Amino acid sequence: MQSLDHQVLSQLEQWLALGARPWLCTIVSTVGSSPRPIGSLLAFNDGHTVGTLSGGCVEEDLLEKIAQGMIASDRPQRMEYGVSAEENERLGLPCGGRLGIVVQQLSEDDKRWIEKAIASMGERQLVSRTVDLDTGHTTMQSIDTFEPLRITEHLLVQSFGPKMRMLLVGAGQLAQILADLAIAMDFDVVVTDTRESAIAQWRGPDVPLIHGLPDDVILAQATDRHSLIITLTHDPRIDDMALLEALESDAWYVGALGSLRTTEQRLKRLRELGVSEQQLARLHAPVGLPIGSKTPWEIAIAIMAEITQLKRSL
């Protein structure tokens, strides 16, 4: 599975390889309610689009202006949508919503930075593009931490990174539902289980299903800071093995399913196994927001809600 950014950049690379001069549109600012967050991308070429800015009339208006030659082709152009109540109503933006968009027609020279961005994301590395808004010249550099998009009068700076990977330990019903939600929210999902029977009975989405010991799978699949690891088996022999490895990794999020009593017993076992208090402080357990969830769907929603809340606070 590819992230939305990866899909947009890959399509741009293909169009450029065919000699086309596609357009790249980037949301650079929002005020009030916004259908899509800052940094969202849309690629456009000869009537075809990949990605989205609003999913509605903003895109239609913007693409019509491009098609009619109303957008500068020799340099990036910044545009504002939703500057009045009338325009909000016409374009279908939420009340008070406002979008700032940078539109740029790409050329052969842009293939280099796009190729580097795609390669880096494939290697699960972070990179940053800097666009000179006066000329359109773009440079790329590797970075250590993700930075929010920045724009000044003359520069646009945007980070690109790999899709967040969610490793689910346990292939039961909850994992199937959670995988569906996570994929819909643009996560890369991998499921592992020591039980061949559980994997054979998987009825969830088409994701990698790995039979093996969880600590080995974590080492191979989910140790970087773009990873999330959640244990779901209710079997301490499996979950504890996974958590020992997960809490020593650079994974951004580590969660464990279980009641408050189960969590107390788990923490006691992990301490006895030598896990430090600093490492235990990273563990989200019981996993998910405390919304009184009982059913698998409710628990999955609570988990994704907590992850979303933490992502937005970065």
Backbone torsions as a table, in degrees:
resi	resn	phi	psi	omega
1	MET	NA	140.0	179.2
2	GLN	-109.4	148.4	174.0
3	SER	-68.9	163.6	178.8
4	LEU	-61.1	-40.7	177.5
5	ASP	-60.5	-43.5	-179.0
6	HIS	-62.2	-41.2	179.5
7	GLN	-62.8	-44.0	179.9
8	VAL	-63.3	-48.0	-177.9
9	LEU	-65.7	-37.4	178.9
10	SER	-63.9	-40.1	178.7
11	GLN	-67.6	-39.6	176.4
12	LEU	-60.2	-41.9	178.9
13	GLU	-60.5	-42.8	179.9
14	GLN	-64.7	-44.3	-179.9
15	TRP	-62.9	-43.5	179.8
16	LEU	-63.7	-36.6	179.2
17	ALA	-65.1	-25.3	178.9
18	LEU	-88.5	2.6	178.5
19	GLY	88.2	7.5	179.3
20	ALA	-79.4	167.0	174.9
21	ARG	-123.3	79.8	-176.5
22	PRO	-74.1	170.9	179.0
23	TRP	-110.9	142.5	175.0
24	LEU	-119.3	124.2	180.0
25	CYS	-115.7	133.0	-175.2
26	THR	-130.3	129.6	172.5
27	ILE	-74.2	121.7	-176.7
28	VAL	-113.1	-11.4	177.8
29	SER	-159.9	151.5	175.2
30	THR	-140.5	149.0	173.5
31	VAL	-132.1	131.1	-178.7
32	GLY	70.6	-149.4	-179.8
33	SER	-71.9	141.1	-179.8
34	SER	-140.6	131.7	179.0
35	PRO	-62.3	-31.4	-178.1
36	ARG	-134.2	148.5	-176.5
37	PRO	-77.1	165.8	174.1
38	ILE	-57.6	138.5	-178.8
39	GLY	97.8	-10.8	179.5
40	SER	-62.8	143.9	-173.9
41	LEU	-118.4	149.8	171.6
42	LEU	-138.4	128.8	175.2
43	ALA	-108.5	142.0	-175.9
44	PHE	-140.1	134.9	175.7
45	ASN	-156.9	118.6	172.5
46	ASP	51.4	46.9	176.4
47	GLY	87.1	-4.9	-179.1
48	HIS	-108.2	140.8	-179.4
49	THR	-129.5	152.0	171.3
50	VAL	-136.3	135.6	-176.2
51	GLY	90.9	-179.2	-178.3
52	THR	-155.6	149.4	175.5
53	LEU	-110.4	-40.0	-177.8
54	SER	-140.7	-18.3	-176.4
55	GLY	71.7	17.2	-176.4
56	GLY	-151.3	-139.9	-170.2
57	CYS	-71.1	-22.2	177.0
58	VAL	-60.1	-47.1	179.9
59	GLU	-63.2	-43.9	-179.4
60	GLU	-60.3	-43.5	-179.9
61	ASP	-65.5	-43.9	-178.6
62	LEU	-64.5	-45.5	-178.8
63	LEU	-68.0	-32.1	176.0
64	GLU	-66.4	-40.6	177.3
65	LYS	-63.3	-39.8	177.4
66	ILE	-63.0	-47.2	-178.1
67	ALA	-61.9	-31.6	-178.9
68	GLN	-87.9	2.8	178.1
69	GLY	74.4	25.2	-177.8
70	MET	-90.5	-3.2	-179.2
71	ILE	-109.7	138.1	179.7
72	ALA	-59.7	135.8	-180.0
73	SER	-104.3	-9.3	-176.7
74	ASP	-99.2	-4.2	179.6
75	ARG	-162.9	159.0	176.5
76	PRO	-62.8	147.7	178.6
77	GLN	-128.3	133.1	179.5
78	ARG	-96.6	133.7	-178.1
79	MET	-129.4	151.0	179.4
80	GLU	-119.8	134.7	174.6
81	TYR	-122.8	144.4	179.0
82	GLY	86.1	31.2	-177.1
83	VAL	-79.2	-8.6	178.8
84	SER	-145.4	161.4	178.1
85	ALA	-62.1	-36.4	179.7
86	GLU	-64.4	-41.4	-179.9
87	GLU	-69.3	-38.7	176.1
88	ASN	-56.2	-44.8	-178.8
89	GLU	-67.2	-41.1	-178.1
90	ARG	-66.5	-38.1	-174.2
91	LEU	-93.0	-7.6	179.0
92	GLY	78.6	19.7	177.2
93	LEU	-76.4	150.0	174.8
94	PRO	-58.5	154.2	-177.3
95	CYS	-54.4	123.4	179.9
96	GLY	83.7	-3.8	-178.1
97	GLY	-69.6	147.7	-179.4
98	ARG	-150.7	134.7	-179.0
99	LEU	-121.0	134.3	168.4
100	GLY	-107.1	128.2	-174.3
101	ILE	-130.2	135.4	171.5
102	VAL	-102.3	126.2	-178.4
103	VAL	-114.2	131.0	-176.5
104	GLN	-142.4	130.8	172.1
105	GLN	-87.2	128.1	-176.0
106	LEU	-91.3	161.9	179.7
107	SER	-137.4	-177.8	179.8
108	GLU	-53.1	-35.3	-178.1
109	ASP	-64.1	-21.9	-177.2
110	ASP	-81.4	-10.8	-179.7
111	LYS	-59.6	-35.0	-174.7
112	ARG	-64.3	-47.8	-178.0
113	TRP	-71.3	-32.9	178.6
114	ILE	-66.9	-42.9	178.4
115	GLU	-62.0	-40.4	179.1
116	LYS	-66.6	-40.4	179.5
117	ALA	-62.9	-44.6	-179.3
118	ILE	-64.3	-44.3	-179.8
119	ALA	-62.6	-42.9	-178.4
120	SER	-65.8	-42.0	179.1
121	MET	-65.3	-36.0	176.7
122	GLY	-64.8	-29.2	177.8
123	GLU	-91.8	8.6	179.7
124	ARG	59.1	43.9	177.1
125	GLN	-115.5	152.7	178.1
126	LEU	-92.4	140.0	174.6
127	VAL	-137.9	164.0	-179.2
128	SER	-132.9	134.6	174.7
129	ARG	-104.0	139.6	175.8
130	THR	-120.3	120.1	-177.5
131	VAL	-107.9	125.1	172.3
132	ASP	-77.2	110.1	-175.3
133	LEU	-72.1	-11.9	176.4
134	ASP	-83.9	-31.1	-175.4
135	THR	-120.6	-22.1	-175.2
136	GLY	88.7	-3.9	180.0
137	HIS	-65.2	133.9	-176.2
138	THR	-122.0	135.8	174.7
139	THR	-122.3	156.3	-179.5
140	MET	-125.5	146.7	173.5
141	GLN	-148.5	150.2	176.5
142	SER	-75.4	144.3	178.9
143	ILE	-133.6	161.8	-177.7
144	ASP	-94.6	-30.3	-177.8
145	THR	-132.3	147.1	179.0
146	PHE	-68.2	135.5	179.6
147	GLU	-121.7	137.1	176.8
148	PRO	-59.4	150.4	178.6
149	LEU	-57.5	135.9	177.2
150	ARG	-123.8	142.2	176.1
151	ILE	-140.3	135.5	175.4
152	THR	-121.4	-171.1	179.4
153	GLU	-62.2	-30.9	-172.4
154	HIS	-118.9	-12.0	-174.2
155	LEU	-134.7	146.7	169.3
156	LEU	-122.5	127.1	-179.5
157	VAL	-123.4	123.9	-175.8
158	GLN	-138.4	135.0	177.5
159	SER	-89.8	145.5	172.2
160	PHE	-126.5	141.1	178.8
161	GLY	-148.3	175.5	-179.5
162	PRO	-72.5	161.4	174.5
163	LYS	-64.0	140.9	175.2
164	MET	-64.4	129.9	-178.9
165	ARG	-102.2	125.4	177.8
166	MET	-105.8	117.7	176.7
167	LEU	-101.1	119.0	179.9
168	LEU	-103.7	123.7	179.4
169	VAL	-97.0	105.9	-174.8
170	GLY	117.5	125.0	-173.0
171	ALA	-107.1	35.8	-179.2
172	GLY	-82.7	-167.7	-176.6
173	GLN	-61.7	-42.0	-179.9
174	LEU	-61.5	-41.5	178.8
175	ALA	-62.3	-37.0	179.4
176	GLN	-64.2	-43.6	179.7
177	ILE	-69.6	-44.3	-179.0
178	LEU	-62.7	-37.8	177.8
179	ALA	-63.2	-41.6	177.8
180	ASP	-59.7	-48.1	-179.4
181	LEU	-63.7	-44.4	-176.8
182	ALA	-64.0	-41.7	178.7
183	ILE	-63.5	-41.7	178.6
184	ALA	-62.1	-25.1	-179.9
185	MET	-100.4	18.2	170.0
186	ASP	75.4	32.1	172.3
187	PHE	-97.8	151.0	171.4
188	ASP	-91.6	122.5	-172.6
189	VAL	-113.2	134.3	173.5
190	VAL	-128.5	137.9	-179.2
191	VAL	-120.6	136.1	177.0
192	THR	-130.8	151.1	177.7
193	ASP	-157.6	143.9	176.3
194	THR	-79.4	-14.0	-175.0
195	ARG	-97.7	115.1	178.5
196	GLU	-61.3	-33.9	-178.9
197	SER	-64.4	-38.0	179.5
198	ALA	-66.1	-40.4	178.8
199	ILE	-67.9	-38.8	180.0
200	ALA	-64.3	-28.5	-177.8
201	GLN	-93.7	9.4	-178.4
202	TRP	-60.8	128.4	177.9
203	ARG	-123.3	16.6	-179.4
204	GLY	-88.1	-165.9	-178.8
205	PRO	-67.2	168.2	-178.3
206	ASP	-77.6	93.4	179.6
207	VAL	-129.0	161.7	174.9
208	PRO	-60.8	127.7	177.6
209	LEU	-114.5	115.6	-172.5
210	ILE	-114.7	120.9	175.0
211	HIS	-90.1	121.2	-178.8
212	GLY	168.8	177.9	177.4
213	LEU	-72.4	135.4	-172.2
214	PRO	-63.0	-34.3	-179.5
215	ASP	-66.8	-37.3	177.3
216	ASP	-66.4	-40.8	-178.9
217	VAL	-66.7	-40.5	177.9
218	ILE	-60.9	-45.1	179.4
219	LEU	-59.1	-35.5	-176.5
220	ALA	-85.9	-25.1	-167.9
221	GLN	-120.9	-25.1	-166.6
222	ALA	-152.4	65.3	179.6
223	THR	-114.1	-8.1	-175.9
224	ASP	-90.3	176.0	-174.5
225	ARG	-77.3	3.9	174.5
226	HIS	-105.0	20.9	-175.5
227	SER	-115.4	150.3	172.6
228	LEU	-126.8	137.4	-179.0
229	ILE	-128.5	125.5	-177.6
230	ILE	-131.7	125.1	178.2
231	THR	-94.6	135.9	-171.1
232	LEU	-136.5	9.5	-168.7
233	THR	-84.7	-20.6	-172.9
234	HIS	69.0	4.4	178.9
235	ASP	-105.4	109.5	-176.3
236	PRO	-59.8	-27.3	179.6
237	ARG	-65.5	-33.7	179.7
238	ILE	-87.0	-50.0	-176.0
239	ASP	-63.5	-43.0	-178.8
240	ASP	-63.9	-39.5	178.0
241	MET	-60.4	-42.2	179.3
242	ALA	-67.0	-43.2	-176.4
243	LEU	-67.9	-33.8	176.8
244	LEU	-58.0	-42.6	-179.8
245	GLU	-76.7	-41.7	-176.2
246	ALA	-62.8	-41.5	-176.7
247	LEU	-73.4	-15.2	174.5
248	GLU	-92.4	-9.4	-177.4
249	SER	-87.0	179.8	176.3
250	ASP	-92.9	11.6	-177.8
251	ALA	-52.5	136.9	-177.3
252	TRP	-67.8	-34.9	-175.2
253	TYR	-139.3	131.9	175.2
254	VAL	-129.2	123.1	-178.7
255	GLY	-131.1	156.3	179.7
256	ALA	-139.6	128.9	178.3
257	LEU	-74.3	143.1	176.6
258	GLY	153.1	160.8	178.1
259	SER	-74.9	175.2	176.4
260	LEU	-61.3	-40.3	178.9
261	ARG	-65.7	-44.1	178.0
262	THR	-61.0	-38.7	179.9
263	THR	-65.3	-42.3	177.9
264	GLU	-59.5	-43.8	179.5
265	GLN	-66.7	-37.3	179.5
266	ARG	-65.6	-46.1	179.6
267	LEU	-60.4	-38.5	178.4
268	LYS	-62.8	-45.1	179.8
269	ARG	-63.4	-43.0	-178.0
270	LEU	-65.3	-37.5	176.3
271	ARG	-62.6	-42.0	-179.9
272	GLU	-65.4	-24.9	178.7
273	LEU	-87.8	2.6	173.6
274	GLY	97.3	9.6	178.0
275	VAL	-74.2	131.5	-176.0
276	SER	-77.0	161.7	177.4
277	GLU	-64.0	-34.1	177.5
278	GLN	-63.1	-41.4	177.5
279	GLN	-68.8	-40.9	-179.7
280	LEU	-64.3	-28.9	179.0
281	ALA	-65.2	-18.9	178.8
282	ARG	-80.2	-15.3	-172.5
283	LEU	-80.8	126.3	175.5
284	HIS	-94.0	99.7	-177.2
285	ALA	-152.4	132.0	-6.0
286	PRO	-59.7	139.2	-175.3
287	VAL	-67.4	143.7	176.5
288	GLY	95.6	161.4	176.3
289	LEU	-68.6	143.4	-178.2
290	PRO	-79.0	78.0	-177.3
291	ILE	-106.3	13.9	-179.8
292	GLY	75.9	25.3	-176.6
293	SER	-69.6	141.1	179.9
294	LYS	-126.9	-42.4	-177.0
295	THR	-81.2	160.9	178.3
296	PRO	-55.8	-41.7	179.0
297	TRP	-63.9	-42.6	180.0
298	GLU	-64.2	-41.0	180.0
299	ILE	-65.5	-42.7	179.3
300	ALA	-61.7	-42.3	178.4
301	ILE	-63.1	-41.7	179.5
302	ALA	-62.8	-38.8	179.4
303	ILE	-65.9	-48.5	-178.7
304	MET	-66.7	-31.9	177.3
305	ALA	-65.7	-42.2	178.6
306	GLU	-64.9	-43.5	179.2
307	ILE	-62.3	-42.6	178.5
308	THR	-62.4	-43.2	179.4
309	GLN	-60.6	-43.2	-179.8
310	LEU	-68.5	-38.8	178.0
311	LYS	-62.7	-40.2	-177.1
312	ARG	-71.3	-20.0	-178.8
313	SER	-90.3	-1.5	179.8
314	LEU	-66.2	NA	NA
